[in-house]
Amino acid sequence: MELTEAMRSQNACRYYKSDPVPNAVFYNAIESARFGPQGGNRQPVRFLIVTDPAKKKQLSEWYNVPWKAYYEAAGSGQDAIEAESGDKKATNITMSNPEKSLADADNFAQHYGEHPAIVLVLADLEDTHPTDTDLGRLSIVGGASVYTIAQNFCLALRDQGVATTFTTLLCMFEKEIKALFNVPENLSVAAAIVAGYPEKGFPKKLFRRPVEEMAFVDSFDKPLTK
Ligand SMILES: Cc1cc2nc3c(=O)[nH]c(=O)nc-3n(C[C@H](O)[C@H](O)[C@H](O)COP(=O)(O)O)c2cc1C
């Protein structure tokens, strides 16, 4: 499929058909995804594809601990999205219907262990080459050696008609995940990507901030225009 179309329609899919995704499809996706850039070309990323029902059930139980806390603390869908974005106006930029988005995300969470595959993205942090660890704030650079590959993976699946949802709530269960899957000591959990064939197809339009509000030329008071 055409690259721009893939980029514009690779959403967070909340509903999946029960059909399994063949290993060959995952293989093809990783075969292309691995060409993403990484600091020093040190290639820190590993993938673990989870399809075993008992293991997915366990992941679902862990996932729903932080999800339920978040959902219940939020009180209502509207409050939750605003609490996350910190800005009422932001909900209009990012979502057409925040309450429905939250309800869909909750349904997705309740069925987390039933989605066809949960792909754990793992990384050796020693090989992520961060350059911003002495700035007195959270490091962001190290992730750039991991998430470029993860996004490539999602696009390469989209190219093959497979939908995904990028999730990170499971990362807080890294210790338990490593024990369950015999993950080598040097690897950390960077994401869990749910994958499957979409129940409702792919979206025609995703809600995102316009270019003029996110890109500038020479100075932040000069928005990028065509
Ligand atoms: C770093 C990151 C972490 C995310 N974590 C979760 C998560 O734990 N659970 C979840 O339901 N969605 C998660 N998402 C999905 C986002 O909610 C989704 O990408 C965003 O709302 C845009 O959705 P859309 O592409 O369908 O418009 C995550 C996305 C990213 C990029």
PDBQT file of the ligand as one rigid body, heavy atoms in Angstrom, charges set to zero:
ROOT
HETATM    1  C1  LIG A 301       3.658   5.849  23.981  1.00  0.00    +0.000 C 
HETATM    2  C2  LIG A 301       2.233   5.411  23.838  1.00  0.00    +0.000 A 
HETATM    3  C3  LIG A 301       1.624   4.711  24.881  1.00  0.00    +0.000 A 
HETATM    4  C4  LIG A 301       0.309   4.276  24.771  1.00  0.00    +0.000 A 
HETATM    5  N1  LIG A 301      -0.223   3.524  25.770  1.00  0.00    +0.000 NA
HETATM    6  C5  LIG A 301      -1.510   3.086  25.669  1.00  0.00    +0.000 A 
HETATM    7  C6  LIG A 301      -2.049   2.214  26.651  1.00  0.00    +0.000 A 
HETATM    8  O1  LIG A 301      -1.359   1.770  27.574  1.00  0.00    +0.000 OA
HETATM    9  N2  LIG A 301      -3.336   1.843  26.513  1.00  0.00    +0.000 N 
HETATM   10  C7  LIG A 301      -4.107   2.256  25.462  1.00  0.00    +0.000 A 
HETATM   11  O2  LIG A 301      -5.280   1.883  25.417  1.00  0.00    +0.000 OA
HETATM   12  N3  LIG A 301      -3.605   3.048  24.486  1.00  0.00    +0.000 NA
HETATM   13  C8  LIG A 301      -2.328   3.462  24.565  1.00  0.00    +0.000 A 
HETATM   14  N4  LIG A 301      -1.785   4.227  23.556  1.00  0.00    +0.000 N 
HETATM   15  C9  LIG A 301      -2.612   4.538  22.375  1.00  0.00    +0.000 C 
HETATM   16  C10 LIG A 301      -3.026   6.004  22.322  1.00  0.00    +0.000 C 
HETATM   17  O3  LIG A 301      -4.075   6.222  23.216  1.00  0.00    +0.000 OA
HETATM   18  C11 LIG A 301      -3.434   6.320  20.870  1.00  0.00    +0.000 C 
HETATM   19  O4  LIG A 301      -2.292   6.163  20.057  1.00  0.00    +0.000 OA
HETATM   20  C12 LIG A 301      -3.951   7.738  20.714  1.00  0.00    +0.000 C 
HETATM   21  O5  LIG A 301      -5.095   7.929  21.509  1.00  0.00    +0.000 OA
HETATM   22  C13 LIG A 301      -4.296   8.020  19.267  1.00  0.00    +0.000 C 
HETATM   23  O6  LIG A 301      -5.260   7.095  18.844  1.00  0.00    +0.000 OA
HETATM   24  P1  LIG A 301      -5.721   7.065  17.298  1.00  0.00    +0.000 P 
HETATM   25  O7  LIG A 301      -4.496   6.814  16.470  1.00  0.00    +0.000 OA
HETATM   26  O8  LIG A 301      -6.705   5.933  17.166  1.00  0.00    +0.000 OA
HETATM   27  O9  LIG A 301      -6.320   8.391  16.987  1.00  0.00    +0.000 OA
HETATM   28  C14 LIG A 301      -0.456   4.606  23.610  1.00  0.00    +0.000 A 
HETATM   29  C15 LIG A 301       0.165   5.275  22.551  1.00  0.00    +0.000 A 
HETATM   30  C16 LIG A 301       1.481   5.656  22.664  1.00  0.00    +0.000 A 
HETATM   31  C17 LIG A 301       2.157   6.335  21.495  1.00  0.00    +0.000 C 
ENDROOT
TORSDOF 0
